[in-house]
Amino acid sequence: ASFRAFREAGVTRLSLGIQSFNDVFLQRLGRIHDAAAARRAVELAIAAEFESYNLDLMFALPGQDLAAAQADLQIALDYTPPHLSLYQLTLEAGTPFASHPPANLPDNDQAADMESVLRRQLQEAGLPRYEISAHALPGQRCQHNRNYWLYGDYLGIGAGAHGKITLSDGIWRSRKPSRPESYMTDALSDADAIGDYEPVLIADRPFEFMLNALRLTDGFPMALFPERTGLSWPMVQPQIRRAERAGLVEIKGEFLQPTVLGLNFYNDLCARFVP
């Protein structure tokens, strides 16, 4: 009923954080939903006739082998989703998993092998990879996220929202209070702005831009870098040349693209632009 109401209200796309269709792995991840709820959510989304929807799936889970990962992905593919995002489980600092890592995590080599097979499985199902984690049918790429990836501007509205805006005096990032009570207090006050604003330093702009734009398999037109950052292309040419020699990027016409190696070693690629 809620999905249908969202659709009738004008929502055209939604993303479902499935993570896994296997109860064992969901429990190991500490998720509050089970496999039956995940399946039901997908079925409701399909029945509500959204123009597009995305399924988030994770791999390299505690105790997961290649066969289990492939089976999980196949369940998702059986729904013929227009868009699917495939992520490796990472242990983020400040999370319970980081302080108490789960047992039986696949090692880096196992995770890399798993990813290679799963992405090929997605390709063969007609969902080519267009971003480091995202796969989509033709015409179903996420336009909302594409604006982020190409370093576009966006407004952050509501509690906990983040924004980025380019003004005559530079590029600014905004951060709204995370607690709704604090947000409403600021909104009803006489303050000129809600939350915090800080400029993106010139030295940080190349890294910020590349961190986003090099996620795309097609890369980006090189003319977009000065347009979105206000900086000249020669500022990043030394790093680009070194990344090119390392086989991490390639220039195709007017575009700079990450190679497959660059996508596989994305962190190493982006680190080359850290000021």
C-alpha positions in Angstrom: 0.0 0.0 0.0 2.8 2.4 0.8 4.7 1.7 -2.4 1.5 2.3 -4.4 0.9 5.6 -2.5 4.4 6.7 -3.3 3.9 6.0 -6.9 0.6 7.8 -7.0 2.2 10.8 -5.3 4.7 11.1 -8.2 7.7 9.1 -7.1 9.2 7.4 -10.2 12.1 5.4 -8.8 13.1 3.7 -5.6 16.1 1.8 -4.3 15.7 -1.3 -2.1 18.5 -2.3 0.3 18.1 -6.0 -0.1 21.8 -6.9 0.6 21.0 -10.6 0.4 18.1 -13.0 -0.2 19.6 -15.5 2.2 18.5 -15.5 5.8 21.8 -16.8 7.1 23.8 -13.9 5.6 21.2 -11.3 6.6 21.5 -12.5 10.2 25.3 -12.3 10.1 25.0 -8.8 8.7 22.7 -7.8 11.6 19.8 -6.8 9.3 16.3 -6.5 10.7 14.6 -7.9 7.6 14.6 -11.5 6.4 14.6 -13.1 2.9 10.8 -13.3 2.8 10.5 -9.5 3.5 13.2 -8.8 0.8 11.3 -10.8 -1.8 8.0 -9.2 -0.8 9.5 -5.7 -1.1 10.6 -6.4 -4.7 7.3 -7.8 -5.6 5.5 -4.8 -4.2 7.8 -2.5 -6.1 7.0 -4.3 -9.3 3.3 -4.3 -8.7 3.3 -0.6 -8.0 4.7 -0.1 -11.5 7.5 2.3 -10.8 9.3 3.6 -13.9 12.5 2.2 -12.4 13.8 0.6 -9.3 17.2 -0.5 -8.0 18.2 -3.5 -5.9 21.3 -3.2 -3.6 23.1 -6.5 -3.2 26.3 -7.3 -1.2 29.0 -10.0 -1.7 32.0 -11.3 0.2 29.8 -11.7 3.3 30.8 -13.7 6.3 31.0 -17.4 5.4 29.9 -16.8 1.8 31.5 -18.7 -1.0 31.3 -18.1 -4.8 28.4 -20.5 -5.3 26.3 -18.8 -2.5 27.1 -15.4 -4.0 26.0 -16.5 -7.4 22.8 -18.0 -6.1 22.0 -14.8 -4.3 22.6 -12.7 -7.4 20.5 -15.1 -9.5 17.5 -14.6 -7.2 17.8 -10.9 -7.8 18.2 -11.4 -11.6 15.1 -13.6 -11.7 13.1 -10.5 -11.0 14.6 -8.8 -14.1 15.4 -5.6 -12.3 16.2 -2.5 -14.5 19.0 -1.5 -12.2 21.2 -3.4 -9.7 24.0 -2.1 -7.5 26.6 -4.7 -6.3 28.8 -3.8 -3.4 31.6 -5.7 -1.5 31.1 -5.7 2.2 33.6 -3.3 3.7 34.3 -2.8 7.4 33.9 0.9 7.9 35.6 2.7 10.7 33.4 3.5 13.7 31.0 0.6 13.0 30.5 -2.5 15.1 32.0 -4.7 12.4 35.2 -2.6 12.3 35.8 -3.1 16.1 34.6 -6.7 16.1 35.2 -8.2 12.6 32.9 -11.1 11.8 34.4 -14.5 11.4 35.0 -16.3 8.1 35.2 -13.2 5.8 36.5 -14.0 2.3 40.0 -12.7 1.9 40.9 -10.1 -0.7 41.8 -12.6 -3.4 38.6 -14.6 -2.9 36.5 -11.3 -2.9 38.2 -10.2 -6.1 37.5 -13.5 -7.8 33.9 -13.4 -6.6 33.4 -9.9 -7.9 34.8 -10.8 -11.3 32.4 -13.7 -11.7 29.4 -11.8 -10.4 29.9 -8.8 -12.7 30.2 -11.2 -15.6 26.9 -12.8 -14.5 25.3 -9.3 -14.6 26.7 -8.5 -18.0 25.4 -11.8 -19.4 22.0 -11.0 -17.9 21.8 -7.8 -20.0 22.9 -5.5 -17.1 26.2 -4.0 -18.2 28.3 -2.1 -15.7 28.3 1.7 -16.1 29.7 2.7 -12.7 32.0 1.2 -10.2 29.1 -0.6 -8.4 26.1 0.0 -10.7 24.6 -2.1 -13.5 21.6 -1.1 -15.6 19.4 -2.0 -18.6 19.7 0.5 -21.5 18.0 3.7 -20.6 17.8 2.9 -16.9 21.0 4.5 -15.6 20.4 6.5 -12.4 20.2 10.2 -13.4 20.1 11.4 -9.8 23.4 9.8 -8.9 24.9 10.7 -12.2 24.7 14.4 -11.2 26.8 13.6 -8.1 29.3 11.5 -10.1 29.8 14.4 -12.5 30.3 16.9 -9.7 27.1 18.7 -10.2 25.3 20.9 -7.7 22.5 19.8 -5.5 20.4 21.2 -2.6 20.4 19.4 0.8 16.9 19.9 2.3 15.8 18.4 5.5 17.4 17.0 8.7 20.8 15.4 8.0 20.9 16.6 4.4 24.1 17.5 2.6 24.3 19.9 -0.4 26.8 21.3 -2.8 26.4 24.6 -4.6 28.6 26.6 -7.0 28.5 30.4 -6.4 30.4 33.4 -7.7 32.7 33.2 -4.7 33.5 29.5 -5.0 32.1 26.0 -4.3 30.3 25.4 -1.0 29.1 22.4 0.9 26.3 22.5 3.3 25.3 20.2 6.2 22.0 20.3 7.9 21.5 19.3 11.6 21.1 15.5 11.8 18.4 15.6 14.5 14.9 16.7 13.3 14.4 18.7 16.5 17.6 20.7 15.9 16.7 21.2 12.3 13.3 22.6 13.1 14.7 24.8 15.8 17.1 26.3 13.2 14.4 26.6 10.6 12.0 28.5 12.9 14.8 30.8 14.2 15.9 34.2 12.7 19.2 32.6 11.6 20.3 33.4 8.0 21.0 29.8 7.2 20.2 26.3 8.6 23.2 24.2 9.5 26.8 24.7 8.5 28.4 25.8 5.2 32.1 25.5 4.3 34.0 26.2 1.1 35.7 23.5 -0.9 39.3 24.6 -1.0 40.9 24.9 -4.4 43.5 22.3 -3.4 40.8 19.8 -2.6 38.7 20.2 -5.8 40.8 17.9 -8.1 40.5 15.0 -5.7 36.8 15.6 -5.1 36.1 15.7 -8.8 38.1 12.6 -9.7 36.7 10.7 -6.7 33.3 11.1 -8.2 33.8 11.2 -12.0 36.2 8.2 -12.2 33.5 6.0 -10.9 31.9 6.0 -14.3 33.1 3.4 -16.8 32.6 5.8 -19.7 34.6 8.4 -17.8 33.9 12.1 -18.4 34.6 14.7 -21.0 37.8 16.5 -20.0 36.2 19.9 -20.7 33.9 19.1 -17.7 36.8 19.4 -15.2 37.4 23.2 -15.6 33.6 23.7 -16.0 32.8 22.1 -12.7 35.9 23.0 -10.6 36.9 26.4 -12.0 40.4 25.0 -12.4 42.5 24.4 -15.5 43.1 20.9 -16.9 47.0 21.3 -16.8 46.6 21.3 -13.0 45.9 17.6 -13.1 47.9 16.5 -16.2 50.9 15.2 -14.2 48.7 12.9 -12.2 46.8 11.9 -15.3 50.0 11.0 -17.1 51.3 8.9 -14.2 47.9 7.1 -13.9 48.0 6.5 -17.7 51.4 5.0 -17.6 50.3 2.7 -14.7 47.4 1.5 -16.9 44.7 3.0 -14.6 43.2 5.5 -17.1 43.1 6.1 -20.8 42.1 9.0 -23.0 39.6 8.2 -25.7 38.9 11.3 -27.8 37.6 14.0 -25.5 37.0 11.6 -22.6 39.2 10.4 -19.8 38.1 6.9 -18.7 39.2 4.5 -16.0 40.4 1.2 -17.3 39.2 -2.1 -15.8 42.4 -2.1 -13.8 41.6 1.5 -12.6 38.2 0.4 -11.5 39.7 -2.6 -9.6 42.2 -0.3 -7.9 39.9 2.7 -7.7 41.3 3.8 -4.3 44.8 3.8 -5.6 43.7 5.7 -8.6 41.9 8.4 -6.7 44.8 8.7 -4.1 46.9 10.1 -6.9 44.8 13.3 -6.7 45.0 13.8 -2.9 46.6 17.2 -2.2 
